[in-house]
């Protein structure tokens, strides 16, 4: 499998050199003092998506803890957990990876009693709900893998327990990006990706396990077929989906098959494509170049993804305590606000809100027009005053999730068939 979130994904928004810029921020207090004479260093394994020099600096200031990042691609994260559990102190991985990681026994359940804001984690994770309403759970919906039967269990619990697999870090709902100035009409359905009107100007993400789910959203939206689970297709369903893609490719529908953040930005900014699979920060980057680009809400809903913190079984003593301190700090608000300003969503919304200006919260979370220019963590202007966030409010966007990123049981077969499509 290929990397889901390449390090370049957040190059624009990472704000690595932004010393101390954070609207509404302030000192985070109420945490255990770490003895400075014996500073703890936590080795943080994950993709570069959630890794930032600003977070390192703030954790050092507030807790005295040193973070040492180990940035690798998604596949490598899983491989290291399974084969080298002694090589890291805290894990940051995607929820879909848990089906491969938990059976190894190298990750243990987190004690909910030691997580100060455990009861405030959004119900997207704990119940699969937004504002009391069930959302789509096809694929690896976090609620399916959020709890373990016991601390060292190798199986997921079907109902809440005190043992949590991953504490959410970031999550979002993905859709298609479009160029409204070049399309010049409303786009409301996934099926538009294969509309012959856009022949030679469409693109799909060439990461098999995500690309095929985008394709499944297209197939279902055409009304020809309904999947049992778009995130866990049968071989026959994989064949059906790939057949549709190959026919479209041979008809000249696709301009490109992108794998890299910057590639997706360049395709849209240049106008080579007018509709394609896209990531939210890439749409923002196109717009910062003065080019019209929209992360288009679609009637069939979104494909979502989520990452979270996990604990290796090897962690004990002072390092274990420091890791819980770090996670509690992460949920206390500053980090949540930092991530929200990049277009992601944080685990505990209440605490993040206290670290954001009211106009920022209104724009990012409530779907309201920006009263002032919207800035990223590094101070750069992301959106001008008057802009409304694509997809609207948190409730509107996360409440419209149809499926989640996943690794299929037939993953090996799926990747082989996907490669046949790319080579066709």
VEXDREN-2710 file (C-alpha; in Angstrom, 1 decimal):
% VEXDREN-2710
k/r/px/py/pz
1/UNK/0.0/0.0/0.0
2/UNK/1.2/3.5/-0.7
3/UNK/1.5/6.4/1.7
4/UNK/-1.9/8.0/2.4
5/UNK/-0.6/11.4/3.5
6/UNK/2.7/12.3/2.0
7/UNK/5.0/14.7/4.0
8/UNK/4.3/17.4/1.3
9/UNK/0.5/17.3/2.1
10/UNK/0.9/20.0/4.7
11/UNK/3.9/21.9/3.3
12/UNK/1.8/25.0/2.9
13/UNK/0.1/24.9/6.2
14/UNK/2.6/23.4/8.6
15/UNK/4.0/26.7/9.8
16/UNK/7.1/25.1/11.0
17/UNK/9.1/28.3/11.6
18/UNK/6.3/30.3/13.1
19/UNK/7.6/31.2/16.5
20/UNK/4.6/31.7/18.8
21/UNK/1.9/32.8/16.3
22/UNK/-1.4/31.5/17.5
23/UNK/-4.4/33.8/17.7
24/UNK/-6.2/33.3/21.0
25/UNK/-3.4/31.2/22.4
26/UNK/-1.9/31.4/25.8
27/UNK/0.1/29.5/28.3
28/UNK/-1.4/26.0/29.0
29/UNK/-1.4/25.4/32.7
30/UNK/-2.4/22.7/35.1
31/UNK/0.0/19.9/34.0
32/UNK/2.4/17.9/36.0
33/UNK/5.8/19.6/36.3
34/UNK/8.5/17.6/34.5
35/UNK/11.8/17.9/36.4
36/UNK/14.1/20.0/34.1
37/UNK/17.2/18.3/35.4
38/UNK/15.9/15.1/33.9
39/UNK/14.1/16.0/30.8
40/UNK/12.1/13.3/29.1
41/UNK/12.4/12.7/25.4
42/UNK/9.6/11.0/23.6
43/UNK/10.3/9.3/20.3
44/UNK/7.2/10.2/18.2
45/UNK/6.6/7.8/15.3
46/UNK/4.2/8.8/12.5
47/UNK/3.9/10.4/9.1
48/UNK/4.8/14.1/8.8
49/UNK/1.1/15.1/8.7
50/UNK/0.8/16.0/12.3
51/UNK/4.5/16.8/13.0
52/UNK/5.4/20.4/13.5
53/UNK/8.3/22.5/15.0
54/UNK/5.6/24.7/16.6
55/UNK/4.2/21.8/18.6
56/UNK/7.7/20.7/19.6
57/UNK/8.4/24.2/20.9
58/UNK/5.1/24.6/22.8
59/UNK/5.4/21.1/24.5
60/UNK/8.9/22.0/25.6
61/UNK/7.6/25.3/27.1
62/UNK/4.6/23.9/28.8
63/UNK/5.7/20.4/29.9
64/UNK/9.5/20.4/29.6
65/UNK/9.1/17.3/27.4
66/UNK/11.3/16.9/24.3
67/UNK/9.6/15.5/21.2
68/UNK/11.8/13.6/18.8
69/UNK/10.0/13.1/15.5
70/UNK/10.5/9.9/13.4
71/UNK/8.7/10.8/10.1
72/UNK/8.0/7.9/7.8
73/UNK/5.3/6.9/5.3
74/UNK/2.1/5.2/6.4
75/UNK/3.2/1.7/5.5
76/UNK/6.5/2.1/7.3
77/UNK/4.7/3.2/10.5
78/UNK/2.7/-0.1/10.6
79/UNK/5.9/-2.1/9.8
80/UNK/7.8/-0.6/12.6
81/UNK/5.0/-1.1/15.1
82/UNK/4.9/-4.8/14.2
83/UNK/8.6/-5.4/13.9
84/UNK/10.3/-2.8/16.2
85/UNK/8.0/-1.9/19.1
86/UNK/11.0/-0.7/21.1
87/UNK/11.9/2.0/18.5
88/UNK/9.3/4.6/19.6
89/UNK/7.5/5.9/22.6
90/UNK/4.3/7.3/21.1
91/UNK/2.6/6.2/17.9
92/UNK/0.6/8.5/15.5
93/UNK/-1.2/6.4/12.9
94/UNK/-4.3/6.1/10.9
95/UNK/-7.3/4.3/12.4
96/UNK/-7.5/1.9/9.4
97/UNK/-4.0/0.6/10.3
98/UNK/-5.3/-0.8/13.6
99/UNK/-6.6/-4.0/11.9
100/UNK/-2.9/-4.8/11.1
101/UNK/-1.4/-3.4/14.3
102/UNK/-3.6/-4.7/17.1
103/UNK/-3.2/-8.4/16.3
104/UNK/0.6/-8.0/16.8
105/UNK/0.0/-7.2/20.5
106/UNK/2.6/-4.4/20.3
107/UNK/0.1/-1.6/21.1
108/UNK/-1.8/-1.6/24.4
109/UNK/-5.1/0.0/25.3
110/UNK/-4.9/3.4/26.7
111/UNK/-6.4/3.8/30.2
112/UNK/-9.4/6.2/29.7
113/UNK/-9.2/7.1/33.4
114/UNK/-5.8/8.7/32.8
115/UNK/-7.1/10.8/29.9
116/UNK/-8.5/14.0/31.4
117/UNK/-10.8/14.8/28.5
118/UNK/-11.7/11.3/27.4
119/UNK/-15.4/11.9/28.0
120/UNK/-15.2/15.0/25.7
121/UNK/-13.8/13.3/22.6
122/UNK/-16.2/13.9/19.8
123/UNK/-18.9/11.3/19.3
124/UNK/-17.6/10.9/15.7
125/UNK/-15.2/8.4/17.3
126/UNK/-17.0/7.0/20.3
127/UNK/-20.5/6.5/18.8
128/UNK/-20.2/7.2/15.0
129/UNK/-22.5/10.2/15.4
130/UNK/-22.6/13.9/14.8
131/UNK/-25.0/16.0/16.7
132/UNK/-26.9/12.8/17.7
133/UNK/-27.3/11.5/14.2
134/UNK/-25.5/8.4/12.9
135/UNK/-23.0/8.9/10.1
136/UNK/-21.7/6.5/7.4
137/UNK/-19.5/3.7/8.8
138/UNK/-18.4/1.8/5.7
139/UNK/-14.7/1.1/5.7
140/UNK/-12.8/1.4/8.9
141/UNK/-15.0/3.8/10.8
142/UNK/-13.2/4.7/14.1
143/UNK/-16.1/3.6/16.2
144/UNK/-15.5/0.0/15.0
145/UNK/-11.9/0.0/16.3
146/UNK/-11.9/2.6/19.1
147/UNK/-12.1/0.2/22.1
148/UNK/-10.3/-3.0/23.2
149/UNK/-11.7/-5.8/25.3
150/UNK/-8.8/-5.4/27.7
151/UNK/-5.6/-3.5/28.1
152/UNK/-3.5/-6.1/26.2
153/UNK/-6.3/-7.5/24.1
154/UNK/-5.8/-8.3/20.5
155/UNK/-9.4/-7.9/19.6
156/UNK/-11.7/-4.9/19.4
157/UNK/-14.6/-4.4/21.7
158/UNK/-18.1/-4.0/20.3
159/UNK/-19.2/-1.6/23.1
160/UNK/-17.3/1.0/25.1
161/UNK/-14.6/-0.1/27.6
162/UNK/-12.0/1.8/29.6
163/UNK/-9.3/0.8/27.1
164/UNK/-8.9/3.1/24.0
165/UNK/-6.9/2.0/21.0
166/UNK/-6.0/5.5/19.7
167/UNK/-6.7/9.0/21.0
168/UNK/-7.7/11.1/17.9
169/UNK/-5.2/13.6/16.6
170/UNK/-6.7/14.8/13.3
171/UNK/-9.5/13.8/11.0
172/UNK/-11.4/15.2/8.0
173/UNK/-13.9/14.5/5.3
174/UNK/-12.6/14.4/1.7
175/UNK/-14.4/15.2/-1.6
176/UNK/-13.7/16.3/-5.1
177/UNK/-12.0/19.6/-6.0
178/UNK/-13.3/21.6/-8.9
179/UNK/-12.5/24.7/-10.9
180/UNK/-15.9/26.6/-10.9
181/UNK/-14.6/29.3/-13.2
182/UNK/-13.9/26.7/-15.9
183/UNK/-16.9/24.4/-15.3
184/UNK/-19.4/27.3/-15.1
185/UNK/-22.3/25.2/-13.7
186/UNK/-23.3/23.6/-10.4
187/UNK/-21.6/20.3/-9.5
188/UNK/-23.5/18.2/-6.9
189/UNK/-22.6/14.5/-7.5
190/UNK/-19.6/12.2/-7.5
191/UNK/-20.7/10.9/-11.0
192/UNK/-19.4/14.2/-12.5
193/UNK/-15.9/12.9/-12.3
194/UNK/-16.6/10.6/-15.2
195/UNK/-18.9/13.0/-17.1
196/UNK/-17.7/13.0/-20.7
197/UNK/-18.1/16.8/-20.6
198/UNK/-14.8/16.9/-18.7
199/UNK/-13.0/14.4/-21.0
200/UNK/-9.2/14.9/-20.7
201/UNK/-9.7/17.3/-17.8
202/UNK/-10.4/14.9/-14.9
203/UNK/-8.0/13.2/-12.5
204/UNK/-8.2/10.6/-9.8
205/UNK/-5.9/9.9/-6.9
206/UNK/-3.4/7.1/-7.6
207/UNK/-3.2/5.6/-4.1
208/UNK/-5.1/2.4/-4.7
209/UNK/-7.0/2.0/-1.4
210/UNK/-8.2/5.6/-1.5
211/UNK/-8.6/5.9/-5.3
212/UNK/-10.9/2.9/-5.5
213/UNK/-13.2/4.3/-2.8
214/UNK/-13.5/7.5/-4.7
215/UNK/-14.3/5.4/-7.8
216/UNK/-16.9/3.5/-5.7
217/UNK/-18.6/6.8/-4.8
218/UNK/-18.7/7.5/-8.5
219/UNK/-20.2/4.1/-9.4
220/UNK/-22.9/4.3/-6.7
221/UNK/-23.8/7.9/-7.7
222/UNK/-24.5/6.6/-11.2
223/UNK/-27.2/4.5/-9.8
224/UNK/-25.9/1.3/-11.4
225/UNK/-24.8/-0.5/-8.3
226/UNK/-24.8/-0.4/-4.5
227/UNK/-21.9/-1.8/-2.5
228/UNK/-22.2/-3.8/0.7
229/UNK/-19.2/-1.9/2.0
230/UNK/-17.1/0.4/-0.2
231/UNK/-14.2/0.0/2.2
232/UNK/-14.2/-3.8/2.0
233/UNK/-15.2/-4.9/-1.5
234/UNK/-15.6/-8.5/-2.7
235/UNK/-13.4/-9.5/-5.7
236/UNK/-16.5/-9.2/-7.9
237/UNK/-17.1/-5.6/-6.7
238/UNK/-13.4/-4.8/-7.3
239/UNK/-13.7/-6.1/-10.8
240/UNK/-16.8/-4.1/-11.5
241/UNK/-15.2/-0.9/-10.2
242/UNK/-12.0/-1.3/-12.1
243/UNK/-14.0/-2.1/-15.3
244/UNK/-15.7/1.3/-15.1
245/UNK/-12.4/3.0/-14.6
246/UNK/-10.7/1.3/-17.5
247/UNK/-13.5/2.1/-19.8
248/UNK/-13.3/5.8/-18.8
249/UNK/-9.5/5.8/-19.2
250/UNK/-9.7/4.3/-22.7
251/UNK/-12.3/6.9/-23.6
252/UNK/-9.7/9.6/-22.7
253/UNK/-11.5/10.8/-19.5
254/UNK/-8.3/11.3/-17.3
255/UNK/-5.6/13.9/-17.7
256/UNK/-3.5/12.4/-14.9
257/UNK/-3.3/10.1/-11.9
258/UNK/-1.7/12.0/-9.1
259/UNK/0.0/10.7/-6.0
260/UNK/1.7/13.9/-4.7
261/UNK/0.1/16.9/-3.0
262/UNK/2.0/19.4/-5.2
263/UNK/1.1/17.5/-8.3
264/UNK/-2.6/17.8/-7.5
265/UNK/-2.2/21.6/-6.8
266/UNK/-0.4/22.1/-10.1
267/UNK/-3.0/20.2/-12.2
268/UNK/-5.8/22.4/-10.8
269/UNK/-3.9/25.7/-10.7
270/UNK/-2.9/25.3/-14.4
271/UNK/-6.4/24.3/-15.5
272/UNK/-5.1/21.0/-16.9
273/UNK/-7.8/19.5/-14.8
274/UNK/-11.1/21.0/-13.8
275/UNK/-12.4/18.2/-11.5
276/UNK/-10.4/15.6/-9.5
277/UNK/-9.8/13.8/-6.2
278/UNK/-8.3/16.3/-3.9
279/UNK/-7.3/17.1/-0.3
280/UNK/-8.5/20.2/1.5
281/UNK/-5.1/21.8/2.0
282/UNK/-4.4/21.4/-1.7
283/UNK/-7.5/23.4/-2.5
284/UNK/-6.4/26.1/-0.1
285/UNK/-3.0/26.3/-1.8
286/UNK/-4.6/26.7/-5.3
287/UNK/-6.7/29.5/-3.9
288/UNK/-3.7/31.3/-2.3
289/UNK/-2.4/31.5/-5.9
290/UNK/-5.4/33.6/-6.8
291/UNK/-7.0/30.7/-8.7
292/UNK/-10.7/29.8/-8.2
293/UNK/-10.9/26.3/-6.6
294/UNK/-13.7/24.7/-4.5
295/UNK/-13.7/21.6/-2.3
296/UNK/-17.1/20.7/-3.5
297/UNK/-19.8/19.3/-1.2
298/UNK/-21.6/16.4/-3.0
299/UNK/-25.0/14.9/-2.3
300/UNK/-23.7/11.4/-1.8
301/UNK/-21.4/12.6/1.0
302/UNK/-17.7/12.5/1.9
303/UNK/-14.9/9.9/2.3
304/UNK/-13.3/10.4/5.7
305/UNK/-10.0/9.6/7.4
306/UNK/-8.6/9.9/11.0
307/UNK/-5.3/9.6/12.8
308/UNK/-4.6/9.0/16.5
309/UNK/-2.0/8.5/19.3
310/UNK/-1.3/5.0/20.5
311/UNK/1.0/3.5/23.2
312/UNK/3.6/0.7/22.6
313/UNK/3.5/-2.2/25.1
314/UNK/7.2/-1.5/25.9
315/UNK/6.4/1.9/27.6
316/UNK/6.9/2.0/31.4
317/UNK/7.7/4.3/34.3
318/UNK/8.6/7.9/33.7
319/UNK/8.2/7.7/29.9
320/UNK/4.7/6.2/30.2
321/UNK/3.7/9.0/32.6
322/UNK/5.2/11.6/30.3
323/UNK/3.3/10.2/27.3
324/UNK/0.0/10.5/29.2
325/UNK/1.0/14.1/30.1
326/UNK/1.7/14.8/26.5
327/UNK/-1.6/13.4/25.3
328/UNK/-3.5/15.3/28.0
329/UNK/-1.7/18.4/26.9
330/UNK/-2.6/17.7/23.3
331/UNK/-6.3/17.5/24.1
332/UNK/-6.3/20.6/26.3
333/UNK/-6.8/23.1/23.5
334/UNK/-3.7/24.7/22.1
335/UNK/-2.8/21.9/19.7
336/UNK/-6.5/21.4/18.7
337/UNK/-6.7/25.1/17.7
338/UNK/-3.4/24.8/15.9
339/UNK/-4.8/21.9/13.8
340/UNK/-8.2/23.4/13.3
341/UNK/-6.5/26.5/11.7
342/UNK/-5.1/24.1/9.0
343/UNK/-8.5/22.9/8.0
344/UNK/-8.4/19.7/10.0
345/UNK/-10.6/18.8/13.0
346/UNK/-9.5/18.1/16.5
347/UNK/-10.5/15.5/19.0
348/UNK/-11.9/17.7/21.8
349/UNK/-13.7/20.7/20.2
350/UNK/-14.6/22.4/23.5
351/UNK/-11.0/23.0/24.5
352/UNK/-9.9/24.0/21.0
353/UNK/-12.6/26.6/21.0
354/UNK/-11.1/28.4/24.0
355/UNK/-7.8/28.9/22.1
356/UNK/-9.4/30.4/19.0
357/UNK/-10.8/33.8/18.3
358/UNK/-14.6/33.9/18.0
359/UNK/-14.4/34.8/14.3
360/UNK/-11.9/31.9/13.6
361/UNK/-14.2/29.4/15.3
362/UNK/-17.2/30.8/13.4
363/UNK/-15.4/30.3/10.1
364/UNK/-13.7/27.0/10.6
365/UNK/-16.4/25.2/12.7
366/UNK/-19.7/27.0/12.2
367/UNK/-19.7/27.5/8.5
368/UNK/-20.1/31.3/8.9
369/UNK/-18.6/34.0/6.6
370/UNK/-15.2/35.1/7.9
371/UNK/-15.4/38.5/9.7
372/UNK/-11.7/39.0/9.2
373/UNK/-9.0/37.5/7.0
374/UNK/-8.4/33.8/8.1
375/UNK/-4.8/33.0/8.9
376/UNK/-2.8/29.8/9.2
377/UNK/-0.6/28.9/12.2
378/UNK/2.3/30.7/10.5
379/UNK/0.3/34.0/10.1
380/UNK/-0.1/33.7/6.4
381/UNK/-3.5/34.6/5.0
382/UNK/-5.5/31.5/3.9
383/UNK/-8.8/33.1/3.1
384/UNK/-10.0/36.7/2.8
385/UNK/-12.7/38.2/4.9
386/UNK/-16.2/37.3/3.7
387/UNK/-15.2/33.8/2.6
388/UNK/-17.3/30.8/3.7
389/UNK/-15.6/27.4/4.3
390/UNK/-16.3/24.8/1.7
391/UNK/-18.7/22.2/3.1
392/UNK/-19.9/24.6/5.7
393/UNK/-20.0/23.7/9.4
394/UNK/-18.5/20.8/11.3
395/UNK/-21.9/19.3/11.6
396/UNK/-22.7/19.7/7.9
397/UNK/-19.4/18.2/6.8
398/UNK/-18.7/15.4/9.3
399/UNK/-22.4/14.7/9.5
400/UNK/-22.3/13.8/5.7
401/UNK/-19.6/11.2/5.9
402/UNK/-20.5/8.1/3.7
403/UNK/-17.4/6.0/4.2
404/UNK/-13.9/5.9/5.8
405/UNK/-10.4/5.0/4.5
406/UNK/-9.8/1.4/5.0
407/UNK/-7.6/-1.6/4.1
408/UNK/-9.7/-4.3/2.4
409/UNK/-9.6/-8.0/3.2
410/UNK/-8.9/-8.4/-0.6
411/UNK/-6.3/-5.6/-0.6
412/UNK/-3.6/-7.6/-2.5
413/UNK/-6.1/-8.4/-5.2
414/UNK/-7.4/-4.8/-5.3
415/UNK/-3.9/-3.3/-5.7
416/UNK/-3.2/-5.7/-8.6
417/UNK/-6.4/-4.8/-10.3
418/UNK/-5.8/-1.1/-9.7
419/UNK/-2.4/-1.4/-11.3
420/UNK/-4.1/-3.0/-14.3
421/UNK/-6.3/0.1/-14.6
422/UNK/-3.3/2.5/-14.4
423/UNK/-1.4/0.5/-17.0
424/UNK/-4.5/0.1/-19.3
END
